[in-house]
């Protein structure tokens, strides 16, 4: 390939909107359900987000894999015959997957860590299933980096969150160089170093894993602030692809996530706008690059899921989104709560939130309930949170999710000792007052020191909206009225957001920390807010 072998620098500015919008193509259509050409989608409800397929990834032969975790399986689709029935690969029993990725042409799950998978043949001699590899060992840098690119990482140390509160600046510090390990299809294992000298400029330096010398520089320039930057892959013709997040500090409606394609010599030649919208159901790994350079996007709605082949547009001078982000339709506002707002320090809020995540407690027989337990109405799941299944008599970590609940932290252990049941993920049922735990807004209300349960629709009445998302500090929140709320903990080194949340899906039914792309949250309708009772 011409141009590889020496350190070549090319400036590649990102595109201003083209007047002709891209014409994306739907190559796979899957309805909601558990049939052969379906994916499990749990529809949304007040205070609860929808849950759909969590990931899309592509094998070296072009096979498209879709993680259908709500049905406990992976769908494998031949890209050349995308309208044919997919191959159904059941996941290992009791698997709780959150992400799926192909690395070095092997399948891996993320479930509180990396889990290698392999195909095995069922007893009938014909059906294939997936099983976890015994003694899979620690994942290498390349596997961990592929998962980290979409936020599948182990949370950082808790003490550093408290340290961040005391810093004098309200903005995240300048980004340090970030090292990424990319198992590319075109050039083998690549080490990428992402540097950001300014808010509107970034550079990706590439070197081979066997060399200390950079052979290519990909330079990015934008009209607004650049957030996270990820080198995704290099296709079989040598073209690099990068995921670039644009989150302007003063124009949140211009937030966008783009895939940028470069020539083998480092000149940017195509930009793909990811069509993330407020009605889009969350997927952890929402896009993938095919071996020959197809840019695939997993779009999940409450009735169906689609795989789109994005068309892209011509580059221009600087990065900008092709069209303004769609703003969520204003729903019915919540009743303005009469809340006595007592000033709270950020330390108080974070320390209380950490208590919900780190609480260790014994799962008694009464807290566990009957086995196998009652099912949820109109939902293919048990009332019991996933992380509690099979844990009767064992110690677990984290306060459980409970639909419509707000159990104060200091009352939880006492409730268990009194014989109350813990946890309820039946978000289609009426809330039950005799069950212990917290839902998303119940958790945030308690962390903020509120005596009453303030819903996501009512949160705007006790907060002020932050016009600059980058000004968030520990203890602030990302709120989507009528849907879900996340307690902001910190910006990660690579400009993602670490949050704490109570979720029936993302946290296996408990309070936990997660990492997300800020841009994807804003595009899906989340609003950065600050509780009026915080001390600055």
Protein Blocks (a to p, Z undefined) as FASTA:
>chain_A
ZZiapacddddddddddfbdcddddfbdcdedjbfbbcddddddehiacdddfbdcddfk
opacdddfknopacdddfklmmbccddddddehiacfbdcdeehiacddehiacdddddd
dfkomaccddddehkbpadfklmmmmmmnopacdddfklmmmmmmpmbfbdcdddddddd
dddfklopaddddddfbfkbccdddddfkbcbdfbdcddddfbdcdddddfbdcfkopac
dddddddfklmmlgccddddddfkopafbdcddfbdfklccdfblcdcdfkopacddddd
fkbccddddebjaddfbccdfbdcddddddddddddddddddddfklmmmmmmmmmmocc
dddfklnopcebjadehiacdfbdfklgopgoiacedjdddehiacdfklmmmmmmnopa
ehjfbfkbccdfkbgcddfklmmmmmnopabdcdfklmmmmcccdfblklpcehiacdde
hiaccddfbdcfkopacdddddfklnnopacdddddfklmmmnopacdddfkbgZZ
